[in-house]
Amino acid sequence: MFLYESIPWYSWAMFGIVLVGLIALNEVTRRWKWAGIAFFVALPLLLTIFVWPTTAGEGSSTGTWFHWVKVYSALAGCLGFMLIRYVPRLAAKKWVLIFPALILAINIGEAVIRDFEVANLQGMHDGVFMVGGPWNYMNAIAGILNLVTICGWAGIFISRDKTKDMIWPDMMWFWIIAYDLWNFAYVYNCVGDHSFYAGAALLISCTIPAFFIKKGAWLQHRAHTLALWMMFTMAVPAFVSTSPFAVESSHNPAALFVVSALSLAVNIAVAAYQVYTIVKRRRNPLRDELYTDLPQYKEVRDANLPVGSLAAQPAPR
């Protein structure tokens, strides 16, 4: 196969289980505050003390600085988003709303640094087989573009329904697709043998809710599913490396190049469209929401804003 070695039926079955499990747990943790506290506060404390020092130690495929930083930054995002969601006075402060954009930018930046690192690596490193090359630089540039096209954070608000989701209307579907392609290419480049699950299944698990279950809450879905997955793989690293369900990358330079080239091309297109929007509509990307004229923006905004709120007035053009 082009991207992977052979994928047996039971690995596809496990792919489905992982996908459905992440979507289900995301629904549980976003709908009930007690579940969020249990999964993102109590459970990580127990794992940090009793499990991860053994399972994610030196020599493990999840024992690198990146995995440790990733799991805690994902958890920080979950906890910060919960504070914004459940403490009304925080969501009312515009300067607090920069936190979601900042934690997202930090997570993208961590991966960009890792892509640059892996570009010069060949063979086994930190328990993972690396095939570094120009594709790493291509995808790192795509990641930088994805980072700088984060916009509209000042328009974040909390949904009016019982789930109190963190809604980001200006985070459009095309940016999400560009992120997915970049992030899959990053995982495929840097931890290719994990990418069947940690790339494809994980990304689909937050994109499906964002498009079909709770629109406008992609970043919240992403933080929850990423934290859940990272906690699992830190505790059971063999699942993606030596278990019967593990799927190995083909480590094909052509596949690495194609995946990163697609990521770069789409992120260039999104950046170009954003520049066009900024110039045409005379918007400030550091202050204004950019896509208020798009029907997808209006759909998300109108479905979630509190009835009668000042923000429920027509969005500026």
N, C-alpha and C positions, 0 to 999 in steps of 0.2 A: 504494500500500500504506500501511498505518497507521503502522508503525514505520520503514519504509525506502522509498526509491525502488525501482524495479524491481530484482530480483535475478536475473540471468541464470543459466543452468544451470552455466556454467563457474565462477561465483562460489560456487555451492553445492558444486561439485566441489572447489574449493580449500578451502572450509570443512571438508569431510571430510578433506582432506589435512592441514590444520593440526591438526585435532582428533586424528587418528590419530597424526600425528607427535609431538605433545606428550605423548600418553599413552605412546607407545613410548619416547621419550627419558626420560620420568619413570621408566619401568620400568628402563631401563639405568642411570640415575644412582642409583637407590635400591638396586639389586641388587649393584652392584660399586663398591667404594670408589674404585678407580682412575678410574672414569668420573666419579664425583662431583668428584674433584680436577681432572680434565681440564676439565670443563665449568664448574665454579664457582670455580676458582682460575686455572688457566693461560689459558683462553680469555678471561675478562674482563680479565686483565692485558694481553694482546695487543690486544684491542679498545680498551681505555682509551688505550693509547699510539698505536696506528696507525690506528684506524678512527673511533671516536666523535667525536673533536675535529673531524673533517670532516663526518661524516654527521649529527651531532646538534648542530651549532653554532647560533649565533643565526639566527633566521628559520625554522629547521626546525620541523616539527610535533612533533618529539620533542626540541626544544632547550630546553624550559622547565625551570625548577628542579624541577618535580614529576617529570618523567621521569628526570632524573638522580638525584634522591633515591630514587625508586621502584626503579630498577635496583640501586642499591647496598644499599638496605635489604632487598630481596629476596635478594640475594647474601649479605648478612650473616646472614639467617635460614637459608639453606642451609648456610653454614659453621658457624654455631652449632649447628644441629641435627646436623650430622655429628660435631662434637666430643662432643655428648651421646651420640650413638649409638655412637661407636667408642672413647670413653675411659670405661670403666666407673666410675671413681672420681668422675667428674663427675655421671653420672646418679644416683649414690648420694646426692648432696648435694641436699637439698630446696630450698635457696636458689637453686641453679643452674636448677631447673625453672621458675622464674619467667620465665626468658629467653624461652621460646616464647610465653607469654602477652603479655610485654612487646613483642616484635617484632611480634606480631599487632596489638596495640593501637596501636602506632606507625603501622603501615601503614593501619589504618582511620582513625586521626586525621589522617594526611596527606590522605586523600581527603575527609574531612569539611571540612577547611580549604579545599580546592579547590572544593568545592560552594558554600561560602559566598562565595568569591571570584567564581565564575562567575555567581552570582545577579544581579549588576549589570552583566554584560557582554552586548553585542549585536554581531553581525557578526563579522568576522574578527579573531582574536586569536591570536598565536603560531602562525599557520598553520592554525588550526582555526576553523570557523564556530560561534559561540556563540549560543544563544537562552536567555538567563538569565531567571529568573522565580521565582515562589513554589515551584515544584517543587524547586528547588535547596535551599530552606530545609526543605521537607518531607523530602527525602532525607537532608539533613545531620542532622536530628533522628533519622531511622531509623538512621543510622550511629552516632550517639552511643549509642542504645539497644543496637545490636549490640555495641558496644565494652563497655558496662557489664555485658552478660550473658555475657561470657567467664567461664567458671567451671571449677573442678575441676583446675586446673593442677598441684596437689600430687599428683595421681594419675597423672601421666605416668610411663611406664616404657618400657624397651626390650624389643622382642619377643624371644622365645626362638629364633626361626628364624634361618637364615643371613643374611637381609637386615638384621637388627637395626634394624627400623623403630622410629620414635618413636611410641608409642601413647598416645593421649589418650582414654580411654574415656568421659569425661564430656562430650565434645564431641558432642552428640546430633545426629541427622539433622535435627531441626527448626531447630536453630541454624544448621546448614550451609545449609539452604534459605533461611532469613532472610538470611544473609550473601550468598548468590548473588543474591537479588532486590535487596538493597541495592546490591551492587557493580555489577550490571548497570545499575541506575538511575543510579548515579554515572557510569559510563562513557558511558551514553546522554546524560546531562545535560551532561557536561563535554567529551567528545571523541566526539560522536555519530557522526561519519563513520568512526570507528575501531571502533565498538561491535559490529559484526557479527562481527568476529574477536576484538578485545581484550576484548569483553564476553561474548558468547554462547559462542564456541568455547573461549575460555580457561577460563571458569568450568566448562563441561561437562567439559573435559579433566582437571580435578582432582576433580570430583564423581563421575564414573564410577568411577575407581579407589577412591574412598572408600566407595562403596556396593557395588561388585561385585568388586574385585580385592584390595585390602588395607584392610579395615575398621579404623577407629580411627586411621588415619594421615592424615586429611584435611589437617592443617596442613602436614605434610611434602610431600604431593602438591601443595598450593597453592604452597608456596615454590618447589619445583622448576619447576613449569609457568610460574609468573609470572616467575621469573628467566630461563628459557629464552626466553619470549616477549619480554620487555623487551630482552634482548640482541639478539634478531633485529630488532625494530622500530627500535631505536637505530641498528643498522647498515644497515637497509634501510627507511627511513621511507616511501619512495614506495609500498611494498607496500600500505599501508592508506589512501593518499591519492590517488595518481595512476595507479597500475597498472591494467591491465584488470580485475583481480580486486577492486578497491576497490568497496565498497558504501556509498552515501551515505544518511545519515539523512534521514527526511522533514522533520525540523525542525518537526514539527507540535506546537503547544502542547498540544493534546489528548492526544497520545501521551506527551509529556513528563510531563503531569499524571498520567495513568493509571499509568505505570510507577512514578513516585515515590509515588503514593498506595498502590499495592499493596505496595511496599517498606515504607512506614511502617506500614500496617495489620498486616502479618505480623510486623514487629519489635515492635510494641506487644503483639501476641498472645503472642510468645515471652517478652517481659519480664513480662507478667502471669502467665504460667504459671510462670516462675521465682520470682516473688514468692510465688505460691501454694505452690510446693514448699518454699521456705525457711520459710514460716510453718508449714505442715502438718508438716514433718519436723524443724523446729527446727535447720536447718543454717546454718552460717556460710559465705557464698559466698566469703569471702577465705581460707578455710582448708579447708573440707570439699568433698568431691565431692557433688553434689546429686542425681544421678539413678541412684544405685546400685541402686534397686529396679526399674528398667526392664529388660526382657529384652534390649534392644539393648546396654545397658551390660554385662550379664553375659556376653553372647555374645562381645563384643570382649575383655573381660578374661580370660575362661577360655581363649580361643583363643591368647592371646599371652603370658601370664605364665609364667615359668620353673617347671617342675614342682618342687614341694617348697619353693618360696619362701614366706616368711612372708606376702608380699602375696597369695599364692594362697588364703589363708583366705577364707571368705565375707565379702563386703563388708558394712560396717556398714549397718544400716537406720535 
